[in-house]
Amino acid sequence: MRNGVFVFWTAVGTALILTLIRLYGFLENTMFYFSFRQIATRPLRDASIVGLLITLGIPLATGLILTYLGRQSLVGPATGAGFQAALLQSWPVLFFPSLRPYLVPDSLVDQPVKLFVIHGLYVASYSMLSRLGAWLGVFTLSTTLPPSPASERDSAVRNIVLALAASALWQILLSLWS
């Protein structure tokens, strides 16, 4: 895939993820550009299943939408969009310790290692879920897209397992450490 096309679809996917998260923020009455406390680090006992599914469904839907819009296999750009959007959402917490009391639970403010692990898993899960969404798009459009090699199909199965594992680990560590 040409670099310009890759960059274009990555930018479109990133903008789509950030827009969907902002719309979800309006539903949750979030007044900030991004509140990691309200969207990503809410303990499982306080999170609704619908909210959790929406939060994890946003990158999945984005990968699927990119593939449908592009009418080609956009697995790489979807992965890049998930990574970039998650990193853009979490960078203030990672690089500005003075903002942490406002953006993360109090139990994580003075524990940067745990915070970096949680954010790393968050970025990884968004990347993998976006990639999974793109694979679902490729699978549903398989009659109109050129056939993919067996190695790509094996990669899709591995990606499903990794996405589920990273998402589960992210939520489990968050509930244990918060």
N, C-alpha and C positions, 0 to 999 in steps of 0.2 A: 504494500500500500504506500502511496506517495506520502511524503512528510506533510505537505500542505493539507491533504485530506485528513490525515490523522489528527493534526492540530485543530482543524475546523470542527470535526466531530467530537473531539475531546472538550473543546470550549463549549459546544452546544450542550453536551451532556452535563458538564459542570454547572452551567447556567440553569439547566433544567432541575438538577438536584437541589441547588440552592434556592430556586424559586419554589419548588414543592415543599422544602423544609420551612421556608418563610410562610407559605400558605398554611402549613400545619401549625406553625407558631401562632398565627391569627386564631386558629381554632382553639388552641390551648391558652389564649390570652397572654402570649409572651410579648412583652413590650420591647425587648432588645433585638438587635440584629440576629444574635444567636445566644441562647442560654443553654449551655451544656448541662446545667443542673436540671432544667425542666424537660429537655428532650432526650438527652443521652444518658445521664447519670442517675436517673430516677430509680430508686430501689424497686425490685420486682414487686414487693408487697404494696407499694404505692402506685404502680403502673397498671393501667388497664390493658387488657389483652388487645383491644382495638388500637390503642396508642402504640403499643409495642409492635404490632403488625404493620401499622402505618410507618413507623420509624424505620423498620427493617425493609419494608416494601418499597420505599422511595427509590433506593438505588436499583433494586430489582426491576421496577417498572421503567426506570430510566434506561437501563441496558436494552430492555425489550423495545421501548419507543425508538431509541437510536437505530436499532436494526431495521425496524419497520420504516422509519423515515429515510434511511440511507439505501434501503433495498440491497444491502450487501452485508457481508460479515464484518461487523464493527466491534469485535471482541476486544481488541487492543484499545481503541479509543474509549470504550465503555469502562474498561478497567482503569484507564488513566483518569477518566472523569470522576469515578468513585473515589479514587485516591486523592485527587486534587480537591474535590469538594469537601471531603472529610478533613483534610489537612487545613484548608482555608477556614473551616469552622472551629478547629481546635487550636490553631497557632497562638491566639492571644493567651490562652491558659498555659501553653508550653513555654512561651518566651517572655511573659510578663508576670513574674510572681506576685506583683502588687495587685493584679486583677483577680487572682485566684479566690480570695474570700467572696467575691461577687459572683463568680461563675461556677464554682464547684462546691460540693458538700463540705461542711466544716471539717469532717474527719479526714479529708484528703488534702487540705490546704498546705499542711506542713510535711507532707509525704510525697516528694517529687518522684521517687522511683515508682511507687504505686500509680501515681497519676500518669507517668509516661507509659507504663505497661497498659493501663486502661485505654489511654488515647491511641497507643500503637495498635491494640486489638480493634479499636473502633475504626481506625483508618484501614486496617487490613480487612475487616468485615465489610466495610462499604465498598472497597475495591473488589472483593470477591463476589459480593452480591450483585454489583453492577455487571461484572463479568458473567455471572450466572444468568442474569436477565438477557444479556446479549446472546448467550448460548441458546436460551429458550427461543429467542427471536429467530436465530439461525435454524433451529430445529423446526419451528412452525413454518418457516419459509423455505424449507429444504427442497421443495419441488421447483422453486423459481431461482434459487441460488445455485452456483456451481457446487458440485459435491466436495465435501471436506475429507481430507485424508484420515486414516484410522487414528493417527497420533492426536489429531485435534479432538476426535470423539472421546478418546481415553482421557484427554485433558479436561473435558467437560465433566466427566464423572468425578475425577479428582477435585475439581473446582467445587462441585456440590458438597462433597464431604468437608473440604477445608472451610467453605463459607459457613456451613452449619456449625462446625467445631469452633471457629473463631467467634461467631455470634454467641454461642452458648457460653464459651469461656469468658467473654467480655461481660455478659450479664451475671454469671456466677461470681467472678472476682469482684465485680461492682457491688453486689449484694453482700459479700463477705467483708469487704474493706470499707463500706460506707456505714 
